[in-house]
């Protein structure tokens, strides 16, 4: 194993430009955490004023979000996060860039604790450690075994077909079971969709950079927009039924795992990875996922939540705002 790792280090799987993409991705993660906290606060205020988000936010509630300064500013921050992510994707493989979003979980946990005045319990801290540690170890393995490979048209078609199936599946689940949807279900849906968004975004960037304008590129852009919009809707609903650090935990774990799975199974980004690295991917990914479920179960705000309403929304509805975000 040591010899293989030394060979991988000497051969350096990543191009020098990829190491520029890493700090850019970390900056984007910070914008993501701040934007998530602000958006969560805006959704909580809208839910507190309407008292009706049990089956998902409706059009009227989505319109009210535009009148919340915290939500609007949070959306702008997320827009900056996306810009930084796209730049990092243009410089480094998906398997390296996506897992770095776990940094947003730590920042969000600290921000949420200060804003909501709810201290994290020991189990929540351990869960966050598992999420960050698992994803961090995953990224470390990817840094020395992943290779940025061009996406063939055949592979791209396969990705789009799988995305279509996923969209139909989540659409059907939401239509028939939306009254039973909880934060974790919305988080899983958003994480899976954003994993596809990251992959397709990288393809779109590469094709535009190479001047490959064709019907497949147009289809990719349409798929990218649809998946991003549905994922964003799921995220807003997750905010209405769970704390922001739980939402970010799910996104920063599920999103990269889905993107990396696509990279391994379809794009062959890990084609030259040794067998022990593949085992490492499975183990570290399992640790990170377990951390998400553990956080969902033991987070103080999840324990306080009643029904589908977030604890912060309950506090706001009693006329006692717990922060001065807007």
C-alpha positions in Angstrom: 0.0 0.0 0.0 2.8 2.4 0.9 4.5 1.9 -2.4 1.3 2.6 -4.3 0.7 5.7 -2.3 4.3 6.9 -3.0 3.8 6.2 -6.7 0.5 8.2 -6.6 2.2 11.1 -4.8 5.1 11.1 -7.3 2.8 10.9 -10.2 0.6 13.5 -8.7 -2.9 12.8 -9.8 -3.9 16.4 -9.7 -2.7 19.1 -12.1 -1.1 22.2 -10.4 -4.2 24.3 -11.3 -6.3 21.9 -9.2 -4.5 23.2 -6.0 -5.8 26.7 -6.9 -9.3 25.3 -7.0 -9.1 24.0 -3.5 -8.9 27.3 -1.6 -11.5 28.7 -4.0 -13.8 25.9 -3.0 -13.2 26.6 0.7 -14.1 30.3 0.3 -17.3 29.2 -1.4 -18.1 26.9 1.5 -17.9 29.9 3.9 -20.4 31.8 1.7 -22.6 28.7 1.7 -22.7 28.5 5.5 -23.5 32.2 5.9 -26.2 32.1 3.2 -27.7 29.0 4.7 -28.1 30.7 8.1 -29.7 33.8 6.6 -32.1 31.8 4.4 -33.1 29.6 7.3 -33.9 32.7 9.4 -36.0 34.1 6.5 -38.0 30.8 6.0 -38.6 30.6 9.8 -40.1 34.1 9.8 -42.4 33.4 6.8 -43.5 30.1 8.4 -44.2 31.8 11.7 -46.4 34.4 10.0 -48.4 31.9 7.9 -48.4 28.8 10.1 -48.8 26.6 7.1 -45.8 24.7 5.7 -46.9 21.2 6.6 -47.1 20.0 3.0 -44.3 22.2 1.6 -44.0 25.9 1.0 -46.7 27.2 -1.3 -46.4 30.0 -3.9 -47.6 32.6 -1.5 -45.0 31.7 1.1 -42.3 31.6 -1.6 -43.4 35.1 -2.6 -43.2 36.3 1.0 -39.5 35.1 1.1 -38.7 37.9 -1.4 -39.8 40.4 1.2 -37.4 39.1 3.9 -34.1 40.9 3.9 -32.3 38.0 5.5 -33.5 35.5 2.9 -32.6 37.8 0.0 -29.1 38.5 1.4 -28.7 34.8 2.1 -29.7 34.0 -1.5 -27.1 36.5 -2.8 -24.5 34.8 -0.5 -25.4 31.4 -1.9 -25.1 32.9 -5.4 -21.5 33.8 -4.6 -21.0 30.3 -3.2 -22.1 28.9 -6.5 -19.8 31.2 -8.5 -16.8 30.1 -6.4 -17.8 26.4 -6.7 -18.1 26.7 -10.5 -14.6 28.3 -10.7 -13.2 25.5 -8.5 -14.9 22.9 -10.6 -13.2 24.3 -13.7 -9.8 23.8 -12.0 -10.1 20.5 -10.2 -11.9 17.1 -10.4 -15.4 16.8 -8.8 -14.0 14.2 -6.4 -11.7 16.7 -4.9 -13.8 19.9 -4.9 -17.2 18.7 -3.7 -16.1 17.1 -0.4 -14.5 20.4 0.6 -18.0 21.8 1.2 -17.9 20.0 4.6 -16.1 23.1 5.9 -19.5 24.9 5.6 -20.9 22.5 8.2 -18.5 23.7 10.9 -19.0 27.3 10.1 -22.8 26.9 10.0 -22.9 25.0 13.3 -21.0 27.9 15.0 -23.2 30.6 13.5 -26.4 28.8 14.3 -25.4 28.2 17.9 -24.6 31.9 18.3 -27.7 33.2 16.5 -30.3 30.7 18.0 -28.6 30.7 21.4 -28.8 26.9 21.4 -25.6 25.1 22.5 -24.7 21.9 20.7 -24.8 18.8 22.9 -22.0 16.3 22.9 -23.7 13.9 20.5 -24.2 16.7 18.0 -20.5 17.7 18.2 -19.5 14.1 17.7 -21.9 13.8 14.7 -20.4 17.0 13.1 -16.9 15.5 13.7 -18.0 12.3 11.9 -19.4 14.3 8.9 -16.3 16.5 8.5 -13.8 13.7 9.3 -15.4 11.3 6.9 -15.7 13.7 4.1 -12.2 15.1 4.8 -10.6 11.6 4.7 -12.6 11.0 1.5 -11.2 14.2 -0.1 -7.7 13.2 1.0 -7.9 9.9 -0.8 -9.4 11.5 -3.8 -6.6 14.1 -4.0 -4.1 11.3 -4.7 -6.2 8.9 -6.8 -8.7 11.0 -8.8 -8.0 12.2 -12.3 -9.8 14.9 -14.2 -11.0 13.1 -17.4 -13.1 14.5 -20.3 -16.7 13.6 -20.3 -17.8 11.7 -23.4 -21.2 12.3 -25.0 -22.2 8.7 -24.1 -21.4 9.2 -20.4 -23.2 12.6 -20.5 -26.4 11.0 -21.9 -26.2 8.3 -19.2 -26.0 11.0 -16.5 -29.0 12.9 -18.0 -31.1 9.8 -18.2 -30.3 8.9 -14.5 -31.1 12.5 -13.5 -34.5 12.3 -15.3 -35.3 9.1 -13.4 -34.3 10.7 -10.1 -36.4 13.8 -10.8 -39.5 11.7 -11.6 -38.9 9.6 -8.5 -38.6 12.5 -6.1 -41.5 14.3 -7.8 -43.8 11.3 -7.3 -42.6 10.9 -3.7 -43.3 14.6 -2.9 -46.7 14.6 -4.7 -48.0 11.5 -2.7 -46.1 11.8 0.6 -45.4 15.5 1.0 -47.5 15.6 4.2 -45.1 13.1 5.7 -41.9 14.8 4.5 -39.5 15.8 7.2 -36.3 17.8 7.1 -34.1 14.7 6.5 -36.2 13.6 3.5 -35.9 17.1 1.9 -32.2 17.1 2.7 -31.6 13.8 1.0 -33.6 14.9 -2.1 -31.7 18.2 -2.3 -28.3 16.5 -1.7 -28.9 13.9 -4.5 -30.1 16.6 -7.0 -27.2 18.9 -6.2 -24.8 16.1 -6.7 -26.0 15.9 -10.3 -26.0 19.7 -10.6 -22.3 19.8 -9.7 -21.5 17.1 -12.2 -23.5 18.7 -15.1 -22.2 22.2 -14.2 -18.6 20.9 -14.7 -19.6 19.4 -18.0 -21.2 22.7 -19.2 -18.2 24.7 -18.2 -15.8 22.4 -20.0 -17.9 22.3 -23.2 -18.4 26.0 -23.3 -14.7 26.6 -22.7 -13.9 24.2 -25.6 -16.6 25.8 -27.9 -18.6 22.6 -28.1 -22.0 24.1 -28.8 -24.6 21.4 -29.7 -28.0 20.1 -28.7 -26.5 18.1 -25.9 -25.1 21.2 -24.3 -28.5 22.9 -24.4 -30.1 19.8 -22.8 -27.5 19.9 -20.1 -28.3 23.6 -19.3 -32.0 22.8 -19.1 -31.4 19.8 -16.9 -29.0 21.9 -14.7 -31.7 24.6 -14.2 -34.5 22.1 -13.4 -32.4 20.1 -10.9 -31.1 23.3 -9.3 -34.6 24.8 -8.9 -36.1 21.6 -7.5 -33.2 21.2 -5.2 -33.5 24.8 -4.0 -37.2 24.2 -3.2 -36.3 21.1 -1.2 -33.7 23.1 0.7 -36.2 25.9 1.6 -38.6 23.2 2.9 -35.8 21.6 4.9 -35.2 24.9 6.6 -38.8 25.0 7.7 -38.5 21.7 9.6 -34.9 21.5 10.7 -31.9 23.6 11.9 -29.5 25.0 9.2 -26.5 23.0 10.3 -28.5 19.8 9.8 -29.4 21.0 6.3 -25.8 21.8 5.5 -24.6 18.5 7.0 -26.8 16.6 4.6 -25.9 18.7 1.6 -22.2 18.6 2.2 -22.2 14.8 2.7 -24.8 13.6 0.3 -24.0 16.0 -2.5 -20.3 15.1 -2.8 -21.0 11.4 -2.4 -23.5 11.4 -5.3 -21.1 13.5 -7.4 -18.2 11.2 -6.6 -20.3 8.1 -7.3 -21.0 9.5 -10.7 -17.4 10.3 -11.1 -16.4 6.7 -10.2 -19.1 4.7 -12.0 -19.7 6.8 -15.1 -16.8 9.2 -15.6 -14.0 6.8 -14.5 -12.3 9.5 -12.5 -11.0 6.8 -10.1 -10.1 4.3 -12.8 -6.5 4.2 -11.7 -7.3 4.1 -8.0 -5.8 1.1 -6.1 -8.2 -1.4 -4.4 -7.5 0.0 -0.9 -8.6 3.5 -2.0 -11.9 2.1 -3.2 -12.4 0.5 0.2 -11.4 3.8 1.8 -14.1 5.6 -0.3 -16.8 3.3 1.0 -15.7 3.4 4.6 -15.2 7.2 4.9 -18.4 7.8 3.0 -20.3 5.5 5.4 -18.8 7.4 8.4 -20.0 10.7 7.0 -23.5 9.5 6.2 -23.8 8.0 9.7 -22.8 11.5 11.1 -25.7 13.1 9.2 -28.3 10.7 10.6 -26.8 11.0 14.1 -27.0 14.8 13.9 -30.6 14.6 12.7 -31.4 12.4 15.8 -29.5 14.3 18.5 -29.4 18.0 17.4 -30.9 20.1 20.2 -33.2 21.9 17.8 -34.4 18.6 16.3 -35.2 17.4 19.7 -37.2 20.5 20.5 -39.1 20.5 17.2 -42.8 19.7 17.3 -44.6 18.5 14.2 -43.0 20.0 11.0 -42.3 23.4 12.4 -38.7 24.4 13.1 -38.0 25.5 16.7 -36.9 28.9 15.5 -40.3 29.4 13.8 -42.0 28.5 17.0 -40.1 31.1 18.9 -40.8 33.8 16.3 -44.5 33.0 16.3 -44.6 33.8 20.0 -43.4 37.3 19.3 -40.0 36.8 20.6 -37.4 37.0 17.8 -34.2 35.2 18.8 -31.9 37.1 16.5 -31.6 40.4 14.8 -30.9 39.2 11.3 -33.9 41.2 9.9 
